[in-house]
């Protein structure tokens, strides 16, 4: 049966209708068996009865009518024998798809069915969380079943195989075997990078270490430094060198060049010997310890600080614990894409409920490791087309070696988490939002209250962030009572943050009237967009918190003035801990 045959198009239209119904069933089954961070959803003990799901007959009728109209339109175009309109979806935009009638038809049919399925997901009459879970499941199924993911249907991969006389297929098999050996899909050419040689190269030395972290001090690039030293706490679910990729996009090097005496926490990559560590351990024996060591090294009464993502949550927790003890060693805090109020957690909320958290507590609450690769896979599948299937197609079907990209190399460098830390974090943040409650929990033996932290805070959120939604980042403005400045940057969780002024890319928004209304949308209505990097705005703010300038230290670990050099360099930056693989 050929494309010109009416029977071909009639049977195709019938198959469309069957596919929608079957795909809807498959979507629910896929969600029940979905691997969520290493644990299958179906394995989680049910705490509540299955939520009621129904559909309005009127909505279903509208969806069906629109679906049939779209089928008829596609059928008519096929009968005319002309080329189908190239879809806007980037997966199908190469000439190979447009020039192959069957490939173009399969792409159009797939997109039509995907729209119908997502429409049905949105039309489900149930609670908002269940509806979000249904949509997430449908999106995963739709992304996985795209014709572009299969050599038998991918016209572009087939054309390349013909042009290379099969070499692309051979290379694809080699790439597949390589990725099977390393345990994850390659997002970049990892052979190009080496930590300490061409990433994480800012000059410095490790001046303190314990089992949880190394403290790195960086060599000044200016003759004078600000009297208040500066501590950066990165997320412990990744390596610190996201803040020090290359010299021209290193936030660490930028801070040093601005005259700040800069220190950074380099987290350990936990193994079985640390599988019992808790959230309190990370707060007390890492964040609080780092603050104390810096004070001893520099002789400073107070320091400035920065926390990125969960590093910001740890930093704020440490400041709150110290405040409960009557101590205020932190003069200011910068929180980059960090959550303190977990009311708005975006797509991650689909994973969190009582049964899932209980399952994790039973599995890991008393010991064990949350594997870094499981965490990385979970985050990748939040954007499956961009962070999973794009590389499956390029690496295996087309036989391409992904280009060298420092950020994606970092993204593939996974880090484990101690099970008790992870289980505590799930319950007290994502599930119960206890950090946002006044004295809502005891941490390190103290009742903590973020609403009592009156220090100056610079809050940054990324507009397209899928991990820390912009509304969640903004919520800290309503929780913290001190002098606050909120800035929004363009792009996502990482690319929005790592946006150096030298690149002159993207933009950021500020509100100079200082108003911080209850909702982010209200704030944005009065905000002004500026071209370029938010780093310059932040640098100007931080310099106002940093005190006077003094002579730069000549040695690592040495104090200023009459302070004795108590801490000696242990090894050059970036240290051993960051090189440990999960």
Kinemage of the C-alpha trace (Angstrom):
@kinemage 1
@onewidth
@group {chain A} dominant
@subgroup {mainchain}
@vectorlist {calphas} color= white
{ca unk a 1} P 0.000 0.000 0.000
{ca unk a 2} L 1.508 3.308 -1.096
{ca unk a 3} L 1.147 6.863 0.152
{ca unk a 4} L -1.064 7.625 -2.875
{ca unk a 5} L -3.554 4.926 -1.897
{ca unk a 6} L -6.734 6.180 -0.146
{ca unk a 7} L -6.763 2.971 1.931
{ca unk a 8} L -3.358 3.925 3.340
{ca unk a 9} L -4.663 7.214 4.715
{ca unk a 10} L -7.988 5.750 5.905
{ca unk a 11} L -6.257 3.006 7.877
{ca unk a 12} L -3.735 5.541 9.197
{ca unk a 13} L -6.551 7.708 10.533
{ca unk a 14} L -8.109 4.689 12.236
{ca unk a 15} L -4.759 3.745 13.705
{ca unk a 16} L -4.403 7.266 15.120
{ca unk a 17} L -7.545 6.829 17.200
{ca unk a 18} L -6.421 3.434 18.470
{ca unk a 19} L -2.996 4.831 19.328
{ca unk a 20} L -4.400 7.625 21.471
{ca unk a 21} L -6.376 5.232 23.631
{ca unk a 22} L -3.544 2.715 23.963
{ca unk a 23} L -0.966 5.414 24.662
{ca unk a 24} L -3.182 6.782 27.427
{ca unk a 25} L -3.165 3.346 29.080
{ca unk a 26} L 0.582 3.029 28.530
{ca unk a 27} L 1.160 6.397 30.180
{ca unk a 28} L -0.529 5.294 33.405
{ca unk a 29} L 1.312 1.972 33.385
{ca unk a 30} L 4.623 3.739 32.774
{ca unk a 31} L 4.077 6.024 35.735
{ca unk a 32} L 3.338 3.076 38.012
{ca unk a 33} L 6.650 1.478 36.971
{ca unk a 34} L 8.682 4.669 36.694
{ca unk a 35} L 12.120 4.629 38.312
{ca unk a 36} L 12.227 7.734 40.516
{ca unk a 37} L 15.737 8.410 41.677
{ca unk a 38} L 16.499 4.706 41.837
{ca unk a 39} L 13.190 3.584 43.427
{ca unk a 40} L 10.246 2.403 41.394
{ca unk a 41} L 7.059 4.283 42.050
{ca unk a 42} L 5.085 1.065 42.044
{ca unk a 43} L 7.280 -0.252 44.873
{ca unk a 44} L 6.340 2.589 47.213
{ca unk a 45} L 3.730 1.486 49.751
{ca unk a 46} L 0.455 3.265 49.204
{ca unk a 47} L -0.498 5.633 52.016
{ca unk a 48} L -3.735 6.890 50.487
{ca unk a 49} L -6.391 5.354 48.241
{ca unk a 50} L -6.016 5.867 44.516
{ca unk a 51} L -7.184 9.402 43.724
{ca unk a 52} L -10.458 9.758 41.860
{ca unk a 53} L -10.011 10.750 38.217
{ca unk a 54} L -12.836 11.675 35.870
{ca unk a 55} L -13.299 13.577 32.640
{ca unk a 56} L -15.918 16.091 31.687
{ca unk a 57} L -17.912 14.781 28.698
{ca unk a 58} L -17.846 18.275 27.211
{ca unk a 59} L -14.032 18.496 27.416
{ca unk a 60} L -13.622 15.012 25.967
{ca unk a 61} L -15.952 15.904 23.122
{ca unk a 62} L -13.946 19.044 22.367
{ca unk a 63} L -10.703 17.069 22.416
{ca unk a 64} L -12.152 14.391 20.157
{ca unk a 65} L -13.499 16.935 17.694
{ca unk a 66} L -10.178 18.748 17.518
{ca unk a 67} L -8.331 15.452 17.149
{ca unk a 68} L -10.533 14.349 14.257
{ca unk a 69} L -10.123 17.730 12.570
{ca unk a 70} L -6.346 17.414 12.870
{ca unk a 71} L -6.460 13.842 11.509
{ca unk a 72} L -8.604 14.950 8.598
{ca unk a 73} L -6.234 17.825 7.851
{ca unk a 74} L -3.225 15.499 7.857
{ca unk a 75} L -5.113 12.972 5.742
{ca unk a 76} L -6.037 15.654 3.199
{ca unk a 77} L -2.446 16.817 2.908
{ca unk a 78} L -1.332 13.235 2.394
{ca unk a 79} L -3.892 12.637 -0.366
{ca unk a 80} L -2.716 15.782 -2.131
{ca unk a 81} L 0.718 14.207 -2.413
{ca unk a 82} L 2.525 17.424 -1.507
{ca unk a 83} L 5.108 17.843 1.229
{ca unk a 84} L 3.843 18.099 4.776
{ca unk a 85} L 4.496 21.294 6.684
{ca unk a 86} L 7.772 21.022 8.583
{ca unk a 87} L 6.989 20.831 12.309
{ca unk a 88} L 8.362 23.474 14.626
{ca unk a 89} L 9.782 20.741 16.856
{ca unk a 90} L 13.585 20.775 16.490
{ca unk a 91} L 13.717 16.963 16.507
{ca unk a 92} L 12.173 16.895 13.015
{ca unk a 93} L 13.529 20.023 11.346
{ca unk a 94} L 16.342 18.616 9.211
{ca unk a 95} L 15.814 18.327 5.449
{ca unk a 96} L 15.964 14.540 5.699
{ca unk a 97} L 12.609 14.486 7.493
{ca unk a 98} L 10.945 16.861 5.048
{ca unk a 99} L 12.251 15.027 1.978
{ca unk a 100} L 11.040 11.613 3.157
{ca unk a 101} L 7.201 11.452 2.950
{ca unk a 102} L 6.868 8.519 5.342
{ca unk a 103} L 9.211 10.116 7.880
{ca unk a 104} L 7.388 13.427 7.663
{ca unk a 105} L 4.093 11.594 8.100
{ca unk a 106} L 5.326 9.661 11.147
{ca unk a 107} L 6.580 12.877 12.753
{ca unk a 108} L 3.286 14.663 12.124
{ca unk a 109} L 1.295 11.695 13.424
{ca unk a 110} L 3.454 11.479 16.540
{ca unk a 111} L 3.075 15.180 17.318
{ca unk a 112} L -0.672 14.966 16.763
{ca unk a 113} L -1.027 12.037 19.164
{ca unk a 114} L 1.218 13.718 21.733
{ca unk a 115} L -0.925 16.854 21.685
{ca unk a 116} L -4.070 14.770 22.142
{ca unk a 117} L -2.579 12.871 25.080
{ca unk a 118} L -1.385 16.023 26.804
{ca unk a 119} L -4.787 17.574 26.230
{ca unk a 120} L -6.415 14.625 27.938
{ca unk a 121} L -3.947 14.893 30.828
{ca unk a 122} L -4.827 18.551 31.314
{ca unk a 123} L -8.529 17.744 31.089
{ca unk a 124} L -8.428 15.216 33.915
{ca unk a 125} L -10.716 16.283 36.744
{ca unk a 126} L -8.811 15.487 39.896
{ca unk a 127} L -6.593 17.244 42.413
{ca unk a 128} L -3.772 19.420 41.052
{ca unk a 129} L -0.984 17.064 42.171
{ca unk a 130} L -2.529 14.013 40.526
{ca unk a 131} L -3.080 15.989 37.343
{ca unk a 132} L 0.580 17.083 37.369
{ca unk a 133} L 1.663 13.471 37.846
{ca unk a 134} L -0.502 12.322 34.941
{ca unk a 135} L 0.956 15.031 32.711
{ca unk a 136} L 4.501 14.147 33.776
{ca unk a 137} L 3.909 10.468 32.963
{ca unk a 138} L 2.430 11.336 29.571
{ca unk a 139} L 5.364 13.631 28.797
{ca unk a 140} L 7.823 10.832 29.645
{ca unk a 141} L 6.026 8.349 27.409
{ca unk a 142} L 5.724 10.880 24.600
{ca unk a 143} L 9.411 11.776 24.802
{ca unk a 144} L 10.492 8.129 24.843
{ca unk a 145} L 8.300 7.033 21.916
{ca unk a 146} L 9.226 9.790 19.463
{ca unk a 147} L 10.068 8.349 16.022
{ca unk a 148} L 13.333 10.290 16.131
{ca unk a 149} L 14.537 7.906 18.879
{ca unk a 150} L 14.506 4.847 16.605
{ca unk a 151} L 16.801 4.145 13.677
{ca unk a 152} L 13.947 2.505 11.755
{ca unk a 153} L 12.040 5.819 11.719
{ca unk a 154} L 14.765 8.499 11.985
{ca unk a 155} L 15.242 9.758 8.442
{ca unk a 156} L 18.184 11.942 9.416
{ca unk a 157} L 20.096 9.022 10.989
{ca unk a 158} L 19.273 6.803 8.007
{ca unk a 159} L 20.564 9.428 5.581
{ca unk a 160} L 23.788 9.766 7.550
{ca unk a 161} L 24.248 5.997 7.542
{ca unk a 162} L 23.959 5.984 3.755
{ca unk a 163} L 26.316 8.945 3.324
{ca unk a 164} L 28.966 7.403 5.604
{ca unk a 165} L 28.471 3.885 4.187
{ca unk a 166} L 27.520 2.571 7.583
{ca unk a 167} L 30.333 4.184 9.567
{ca unk a 168} L 27.894 6.255 11.625
{ca unk a 169} L 26.159 3.067 12.769
{ca unk a 170} L 29.494 1.498 13.716
{ca unk a 171} L 30.451 4.610 15.669
{ca unk a 172} L 27.045 4.583 17.341
{ca unk a 173} L 27.559 1.021 18.549
{ca unk a 174} L 30.994 2.007 19.890
{ca unk a 175} L 29.461 4.988 21.689
{ca unk a 176} L 26.759 2.764 23.165
{ca unk a 177} L 29.304 0.257 24.485
{ca unk a 178} L 31.397 3.087 25.925
{ca unk a 179} L 28.394 4.564 27.750
{ca unk a 180} L 27.354 1.155 29.063
{ca unk a 181} L 30.824 0.760 30.568
{ca unk a 182} L 30.801 4.204 32.199
{ca unk a 183} L 27.241 3.857 33.425
{ca unk a 184} L 25.609 6.964 31.923
{ca unk a 185} L 24.785 8.592 28.607
{ca unk a 186} L 27.593 10.901 27.471
{ca unk a 187} L 26.474 14.514 27.222
{ca unk a 188} L 29.902 15.793 26.245
{ca unk a 189} L 33.326 14.502 25.250
{ca unk a 190} L 34.498 13.775 28.779
{ca unk a 191} L 38.001 12.820 27.611
{ca unk a 192} L 38.741 16.496 26.912
{ca unk a 193} L 38.449 17.601 30.553
{ca unk a 194} L 40.414 16.912 33.712
{ca unk a 195} L 39.701 18.529 37.066
{ca unk a 196} L 42.644 20.688 38.087
{ca unk a 197} L 44.071 20.894 34.563
{ca unk a 198} L 41.444 22.627 32.432
{ca unk a 199} L 38.511 22.951 34.845
{ca unk a 200} L 38.777 24.105 38.476
{ca unk a 201} L 42.063 25.869 37.777
{ca unk a 202} L 41.863 29.034 39.906
{ca unk a 203} L 45.038 29.081 41.994
{ca unk a 204} L 44.632 28.277 45.661
{ca unk a 205} L 45.306 25.756 48.415
{ca unk a 206} L 43.399 23.486 50.762
{ca unk a 207} L 43.849 24.970 54.253
{ca unk a 208} L 41.539 22.695 56.248
{ca unk a 209} L 39.817 19.360 55.840
{ca unk a 210} L 37.671 16.923 57.751
{ca unk a 211} L 35.699 13.908 56.598
{ca unk a 212} L 32.915 16.038 55.096
{ca unk a 213} L 34.730 18.797 53.229
{ca unk a 214} L 37.937 20.538 52.267
{ca unk a 215} L 38.219 24.306 52.679
{ca unk a 216} L 40.037 25.974 49.793
{ca unk a 217} L 41.578 29.439 50.069
{ca unk a 218} L 42.319 31.231 46.802
{ca unk a 219} L 45.364 33.321 45.983
{ca unk a 220} L 44.515 37.048 45.829
{ca unk a 221} L 44.655 38.703 42.420
{ca unk a 222} L 44.745 42.210 43.895
{ca unk a 223} L 47.217 44.015 46.168
{ca unk a 224} L 44.432 44.761 48.637
{ca unk a 225} L 41.447 42.707 49.763
{ca unk a 226} L 38.284 43.549 51.647
{ca unk a 227} L 38.571 42.986 55.390
{ca unk a 228} L 35.573 40.651 55.500
{ca unk a 229} L 36.475 37.304 53.895
{ca unk a 230} L 34.067 35.599 51.546
{ca unk a 231} L 32.854 31.971 51.786
{ca unk a 232} L 31.070 30.069 48.996
{ca unk a 233} L 29.054 26.931 49.772
{ca unk a 234} L 28.101 25.016 46.608
{ca unk a 235} L 25.438 22.303 46.444
{ca unk a 236} L 26.584 19.016 47.980
{ca unk a 237} L 24.762 17.044 45.284
{ca unk a 238} L 27.383 18.264 42.772
{ca unk a 239} L 31.059 19.186 42.679
{ca unk a 240} L 32.066 22.730 43.627
{ca unk a 241} L 33.760 23.515 40.333
{ca unk a 242} L 30.503 24.577 38.706
{ca unk a 243} L 31.644 27.864 40.267
{ca unk a 244} L 35.126 27.499 38.730
{ca unk a 245} L 34.789 25.918 35.286
{ca unk a 246} L 37.115 27.986 33.082
{ca unk a 247} L 38.948 31.242 33.900
{ca unk a 248} L 36.507 33.262 31.783
{ca unk a 249} L 33.340 31.850 33.388
{ca unk a 250} L 34.501 31.243 36.957
{ca unk a 251} L 32.451 32.973 39.637
{ca unk a 252} L 35.208 32.121 42.114
{ca unk a 253} L 37.893 33.800 40.040
{ca unk a 254} L 35.582 36.759 39.475
{ca unk a 255} L 35.118 37.214 43.241
{ca unk a 256} L 38.880 37.001 43.799
{ca unk a 257} L 39.493 39.558 41.047
{ca unk a 258} L 37.021 41.933 42.724
{ca unk a 259} L 39.239 41.963 45.818
{ca unk a 260} L 37.489 39.432 48.045
{ca unk a 261} L 39.561 37.040 50.136
{ca unk a 262} L 37.756 33.967 48.870
{ca unk a 263} L 37.198 30.514 50.376
{ca unk a 264} L 35.080 27.647 49.070
{ca unk a 265} L 33.724 24.430 50.554
{ca unk a 266} L 34.681 21.383 48.462
{ca unk a 267} L 32.369 18.590 49.570
{ca unk a 268} L 33.464 15.000 49.964
{ca unk a 269} L 31.925 12.370 47.691
{ca unk a 270} L 30.520 10.059 50.382
{ca unk a 271} L 31.250 6.343 50.421
{ca unk a 272} L 30.023 3.643 52.794
{ca unk a 273} L 32.106 5.064 55.666
{ca unk a 274} L 29.943 8.228 55.608
{ca unk a 275} L 26.616 6.546 54.924
{ca unk a 276} L 25.347 7.483 58.414
{ca unk a 277} L 25.862 11.253 58.115
{ca unk a 278} L 22.889 13.536 58.691
{ca unk a 279} L 21.694 17.000 57.729
{ca unk a 280} L 22.868 18.227 61.133
{ca unk a 281} L 26.357 16.876 60.397
{ca unk a 282} L 26.535 18.896 57.177
{ca unk a 283} L 25.342 22.042 58.944
{ca unk a 284} L 27.428 21.705 62.118
{ca unk a 285} L 30.604 20.050 60.921
{ca unk a 286} L 30.791 21.606 57.468
{ca unk a 287} L 29.067 24.988 57.092
{ca unk a 288} L 29.480 26.169 60.698
{ca unk a 289} L 32.975 24.685 60.898
{ca unk a 290} L 34.026 26.446 57.677
{ca unk a 291} L 32.815 29.790 59.063
{ca unk a 292} L 34.793 29.275 62.282
{ca unk a 293} L 37.978 28.228 60.473
{ca unk a 294} L 37.832 31.275 58.198
{ca unk a 295} L 37.445 33.517 61.225
{ca unk a 296} L 40.499 31.925 62.802
{ca unk a 297} L 42.561 32.181 59.617
{ca unk a 298} L 41.683 35.790 58.874
{ca unk a 299} L 41.039 37.203 62.319
{ca unk a 300} L 37.795 38.670 61.008
{ca unk a 301} L 34.842 39.117 63.366
{ca unk a 302} L 32.394 38.415 60.572
{ca unk a 303} L 32.398 37.089 57.011
{ca unk a 304} L 30.309 37.395 53.853
{ca unk a 305} L 28.815 34.232 52.431
{ca unk a 306} L 27.193 32.683 49.359
{ca unk a 307} L 25.169 29.506 48.976
{ca unk a 308} L 24.131 27.938 45.671
{ca unk a 309} L 21.030 25.705 45.380
{ca unk a 310} L 20.963 23.289 48.348
{ca unk a 311} L 24.211 24.947 49.447
{ca unk a 312} L 22.093 28.035 50.078
{ca unk a 313} L 19.657 26.001 52.191
{ca unk a 314} L 22.579 24.602 54.206
{ca unk a 315} L 24.109 28.074 54.588
{ca unk a 316} L 20.827 29.623 55.789
{ca unk a 317} L 20.361 26.723 58.203
{ca unk a 318} L 23.859 27.274 59.622
{ca unk a 319} L 23.189 30.999 60.085
{ca unk a 320} L 19.892 30.187 61.827
{ca unk a 321} L 21.565 27.694 64.180
{ca unk a 322} L 24.271 30.227 65.047
{ca unk a 323} L 21.627 32.919 65.628
{ca unk a 324} L 19.812 30.585 68.025
{ca unk a 325} L 23.094 30.320 69.925
{ca unk a 326} L 23.383 34.090 70.086
{ca unk a 327} L 26.155 34.257 67.473
{ca unk a 328} L 26.229 36.406 64.330
{ca unk a 329} L 29.488 35.641 62.508
{ca unk a 330} L 27.936 36.089 59.038
{ca unk a 331} L 27.600 39.702 57.905
{ca unk a 332} L 25.696 39.018 54.673
{ca unk a 333} L 24.416 36.123 52.595
{ca unk a 334} L 23.936 35.614 48.876
{ca unk a 335} L 21.467 32.844 47.983
{ca unk a 336} L 21.587 31.660 44.371
{ca unk a 337} L 18.597 29.618 43.118
{ca unk a 338} L 17.976 28.391 46.666
{ca unk a 339} L 14.794 27.234 48.376
{ca unk a 340} L 13.988 28.138 51.985
{ca unk a 341} L 10.208 28.108 51.618
{ca unk a 342} L 9.332 24.888 49.756
{ca unk a 343} L 5.764 25.808 48.868
{ca unk a 344} L 6.604 26.108 45.155
{ca unk a 345} L 8.955 23.298 44.121
{ca unk a 346} L 7.845 22.958 40.517
{ca unk a 347} L 7.975 19.642 38.702
{ca unk a 348} L 9.861 17.915 41.538
{ca unk a 349} L 6.639 17.988 43.526
{ca unk a 350} L 5.275 15.096 41.433
{ca unk a 351} L 7.644 12.741 43.245
{ca unk a 352} L 6.906 13.818 46.799
{ca unk a 353} L 4.186 12.428 49.028
{ca unk a 354} L 4.028 10.691 52.399
{ca unk a 355} L 4.352 7.185 50.991
{ca unk a 356} L 7.397 8.037 48.893
{ca unk a 357} L 9.168 9.790 51.771
{ca unk a 358} L 8.372 6.902 54.144
{ca unk a 359} L 9.801 4.492 51.614
{ca unk a 360} L 13.027 6.482 51.439
{ca unk a 361} L 13.185 6.719 55.217
{ca unk a 362} L 12.801 2.953 55.526
{ca unk a 363} L 15.417 2.387 52.839
{ca unk a 364} L 18.014 5.034 53.751
{ca unk a 365} L 16.987 6.817 56.944
{ca unk a 366} L 19.310 4.808 59.197
{ca unk a 367} L 22.204 4.461 56.784
{ca unk a 368} L 23.105 3.901 53.174
{ca unk a 369} L 23.913 6.006 50.128
{ca unk a 370} L 21.697 7.831 47.676
{ca unk a 371} L 23.659 7.155 44.511
{ca unk a 372} L 24.752 10.193 42.581
{ca unk a 373} L 23.888 8.618 39.238
{ca unk a 374} L 20.305 8.013 40.383
{ca unk a 375} L 19.983 11.675 41.343
{ca unk a 376} L 21.518 12.764 38.053
{ca unk a 377} L 19.100 10.568 36.094
{ca unk a 378} L 16.120 11.990 37.948
{ca unk a 379} L 17.146 15.556 37.156
{ca unk a 380} L 17.842 14.683 33.512
{ca unk a 381} L 14.381 13.186 33.038
{ca unk a 382} L 12.818 16.441 34.190
{ca unk a 383} L 13.799 17.625 30.691
{ca unk a 384} L 13.925 14.318 28.793
{ca unk a 385} L 14.116 15.629 25.233
{ca unk a 386} L 17.012 17.989 25.951
{ca unk a 387} L 18.969 15.978 28.525
{ca unk a 388} L 18.308 12.339 27.551
{ca unk a 389} L 16.902 11.534 24.128
{ca unk a 390} L 18.850 14.261 22.365
{ca unk a 391} L 22.065 12.436 23.312
{ca unk a 392} L 20.637 8.973 22.604
{ca unk a 393} L 19.906 10.090 19.046
{ca unk a 394} L 23.198 11.907 18.523
{ca unk a 395} L 25.487 9.370 20.191
{ca unk a 396} L 23.948 6.089 19.076
{ca unk a 397} L 21.777 6.641 15.999
{ca unk a 398} L 24.020 9.200 14.294
{ca unk a 399} L 27.316 7.985 15.757
{ca unk a 400} L 28.399 11.468 16.784
{ca unk a 401} L 30.780 12.385 19.557
{ca unk a 402} L 29.118 15.126 21.590
{ca unk a 403} L 31.080 18.399 21.583
{ca unk a 404} L 33.305 19.342 24.501
{ca unk a 405} L 31.334 21.465 26.960
{ca unk a 406} L 32.643 22.154 30.454
{ca unk a 407} L 29.217 22.626 32.031
{ca unk a 408} L 27.960 19.257 30.788
{ca unk a 409} L 31.181 17.587 31.923
{ca unk a 410} L 30.455 18.905 35.410
{ca unk a 411} L 26.847 17.768 35.104
{ca unk a 412} L 28.032 14.200 34.494
{ca unk a 413} L 30.388 14.197 37.497
{ca unk a 414} L 27.930 12.723 39.966
{ca unk a 415} L 28.070 12.926 43.768
{ca unk a 416} L 26.527 10.553 46.312
{ca unk a 417} L 24.540 11.646 49.359
{ca unk a 418} L 24.360 9.979 52.759
{ca unk a 419} L 20.976 8.287 53.152
{ca unk a 420} L 19.991 9.904 56.490
{ca unk a 421} L 20.838 13.361 55.079
{ca unk a 422} L 18.694 12.690 52.012
{ca unk a 423} L 15.732 11.253 53.945
{ca unk a 424} L 15.717 14.167 56.423
{ca unk a 425} L 15.874 16.655 53.572
{ca unk a 426} L 12.914 15.080 51.744
{ca unk a 427} L 10.645 15.130 54.788
{ca unk a 428} L 11.526 18.480 56.330
{ca unk a 429} L 11.721 20.503 53.141
{ca unk a 430} L 9.792 19.128 50.157
{ca unk a 431} L 7.124 17.260 52.142
{ca unk a 432} L 6.508 19.265 55.330
{ca unk a 433} L 8.183 22.617 54.552
{ca unk a 434} L 9.385 22.872 58.150
{ca unk a 435} L 12.140 25.390 57.421
{ca unk a 436} L 9.513 28.012 56.655
{ca unk a 437} L 7.756 27.519 60.005
{ca unk a 438} L 8.889 29.667 62.955
{ca unk a 439} L 10.804 27.280 65.203
{ca unk a 440} L 9.330 24.522 63.061
{ca unk a 441} L 12.134 22.108 63.807
{ca unk a 442} L 15.201 21.516 65.920
{ca unk a 443} L 18.504 21.575 64.056
{ca unk a 444} L 21.882 20.875 65.682
{ca unk a 445} L 20.142 21.023 69.053
{ca unk a 446} L 18.606 24.455 68.420
{ca unk a 447} L 15.127 25.645 67.474
{ca unk a 448} L 15.693 27.527 64.233
{ca unk a 449} L 13.672 30.436 62.892
{ca unk a 450} L 14.536 31.921 59.502
{ca unk a 451} L 12.238 34.849 60.263
{ca unk a 452} L 14.753 36.088 62.839
{ca unk a 453} L 17.677 36.370 60.391
{ca unk a 454} L 17.965 40.120 59.887
{ca unk a 455} L 21.270 40.188 57.965
{ca unk a 456} L 21.486 41.725 54.442
{ca unk a 457} L 20.660 39.110 51.789
{ca unk a 458} L 21.078 39.094 48.006
{ca unk a 459} L 18.558 36.706 46.450
{ca unk a 460} L 18.918 35.462 42.879
{ca unk a 461} L 16.485 33.333 40.851
{ca unk a 462} L 16.584 32.147 37.235
{ca unk a 463} L 13.520 32.765 35.098
{ca unk a 464} L 13.440 29.338 33.369
{ca unk a 465} L 14.701 27.300 36.322
{ca unk a 466} L 13.031 23.854 36.390
{ca unk a 467} L 14.686 22.774 39.663
{ca unk a 468} L 14.163 25.896 41.791
{ca unk a 469} L 11.200 27.679 40.154
{ca unk a 470} L 11.456 31.442 40.097
{ca unk a 471} L 8.454 31.667 42.444
{ca unk a 472} L 10.209 29.415 44.937
{ca unk a 473} L 13.397 31.465 44.817
{ca unk a 474} L 11.376 34.654 45.270
{ca unk a 475} L 9.502 33.235 48.284
{ca unk a 476} L 12.575 33.834 50.467
{ca unk a 477} L 11.886 37.569 50.210
{ca unk a 478} L 8.773 37.022 52.299
{ca unk a 479} L 10.492 34.743 54.807
{ca unk a 480} L 13.671 36.655 55.651
{ca unk a 481} L 13.190 39.937 57.575
{ca unk a 482} L 16.437 41.785 56.859
{ca unk a 483} L 17.506 44.154 54.095
{ca unk a 484} L 16.969 42.186 50.885
{ca unk a 485} L 17.719 42.605 47.190
{ca unk a 486} L 16.089 40.264 44.680
{ca unk a 487} L 17.408 39.832 41.145
{ca unk a 488} L 16.084 37.591 38.373
{ca unk a 489} L 18.319 36.326 35.582
{ca unk a 490} L 17.438 34.862 32.212
{ca unk a 491} L 17.861 31.148 31.405
{ca unk a 492} L 17.866 28.171 33.759
{ca unk a 493} L 19.217 26.727 36.988
{ca unk a 494} L 22.873 26.599 35.882
{ca unk a 495} L 23.192 28.682 32.713
{ca unk a 496} L 21.456 31.600 34.392
{ca unk a 497} L 23.913 31.568 37.292
{ca unk a 498} L 27.084 30.956 35.287
{ca unk a 499} L 26.762 34.062 33.117
{ca unk a 500} L 29.980 36.108 33.315
{ca unk a 501} L 30.050 39.760 32.234
{ca unk a 502} L 32.788 39.054 29.681
{ca unk a 503} L 30.342 37.008 27.593
{ca unk a 504} L 27.816 39.869 27.405
{ca unk a 505} L 24.966 37.356 27.168
{ca unk a 506} L 21.394 37.162 28.402
{ca unk a 507} L 19.898 39.743 30.751
{ca unk a 508} L 18.662 40.272 34.302
{ca unk a 509} L 15.879 42.172 36.082
{ca unk a 510} L 15.994 44.425 39.145
{ca unk a 511} L 13.498 46.607 40.947
{ca unk a 512} L 15.105 49.801 42.142
{ca unk a 513} L 12.182 50.978 44.269
{ca unk a 514} L 13.043 48.202 46.713
{ca unk a 515} L 9.485 46.900 46.819
{ca unk a 516} L 9.085 43.161 47.475
{ca unk a 517} L 5.367 42.393 47.049
{ca unk a 518} L 3.984 38.985 48.084
{ca unk a 519} L 4.187 37.367 44.626
{ca unk a 520} L 6.935 37.215 42.063
{ca unk a 521} L 4.566 38.247 39.268
{ca unk a 522} L 3.800 41.436 41.196
{ca unk a 523} L 7.511 42.115 41.636
{ca unk a 524} L 8.192 41.518 37.949
{ca unk a 525} L 5.478 43.986 36.919
{ca unk a 526} L 7.587 46.799 38.383
{ca unk a 527} L 11.014 45.414 37.438
{ca unk a 528} L 13.446 46.703 34.809
{ca unk a 529} L 15.377 44.484 32.411
{ca unk a 530} L 19.112 45.069 31.947
{ca unk a 531} L 21.282 43.494 29.231
{ca unk a 532} L 24.210 41.324 30.259
{ca unk a 533} L 25.219 39.598 33.476
{ca unk a 534} L 23.767 39.980 36.958
{ca unk a 535} L 27.304 39.462 38.335
{ca unk a 536} L 28.083 43.178 38.106
{ca unk a 537} L 24.980 44.080 40.112
{ca unk a 538} L 25.882 41.488 42.738
{ca unk a 539} L 29.524 42.630 42.885
{ca unk a 540} L 28.427 46.209 43.589
{ca unk a 541} L 26.113 44.976 46.358
{ca unk a 542} L 28.735 42.699 47.919
{ca unk a 543} L 31.407 45.413 47.988
{ca unk a 544} L 29.064 47.481 50.180
{ca unk a 545} L 28.966 44.625 52.718
{ca unk a 546} L 32.707 43.874 52.671
{ca unk a 547} L 34.220 46.647 54.812
{ca unk a 548} L 37.454 48.502 54.201
{ca unk a 549} L 40.345 47.241 52.116
{ca unk a 550} L 43.514 45.883 53.693
{ca unk a 551} L 46.771 44.410 52.413
{ca unk a 552} L 46.331 41.048 50.730
{ca unk a 553} L 47.813 38.088 52.638
{ca unk a 554} L 51.069 36.730 51.289
{ca unk a 555} L 50.576 33.136 52.413
{ca unk a 556} L 47.718 30.649 52.493
{ca unk a 557} L 46.239 30.067 55.907
{ca unk a 558} L 47.891 33.141 57.350
{ca unk a 559} L 46.092 35.797 59.313
{ca unk a 560} L 46.113 39.538 58.946
{ca unk a 561} L 47.842 41.859 61.363
{ca unk a 562} L 49.108 39.928 64.399
{ca unk a 563} L 47.056 36.780 63.825
{ca unk a 564} L 49.247 33.693 63.873
{ca unk a 565} L 49.206 31.342 60.904
{ca unk a 566} L 47.388 28.417 62.541
{ca unk a 567} L 46.395 26.621 59.354
{ca unk a 568} L 49.029 25.495 56.861
{ca unk a 569} L 48.369 24.506 53.235
{ca unk a 570} L 47.559 20.811 52.873
{ca unk a 571} L 47.663 20.559 49.073
{ca unk a 572} L 47.086 22.773 46.031
{ca unk a 573} L 43.561 23.556 44.861
{ca unk a 574} L 41.289 21.976 43.772
{ca unk a 575} L 42.263 19.293 46.293
{ca unk a 576} L 41.628 15.541 46.461
{ca unk a 577} L 37.968 15.460 47.429
{ca unk a 578} L 36.648 16.939 44.212
{ca unk a 579} L 38.416 14.261 42.159
{ca unk a 580} L 36.691 11.333 43.865
{ca unk a 581} L 34.178 9.686 41.535
{ca unk a 582} L 30.798 8.406 42.680
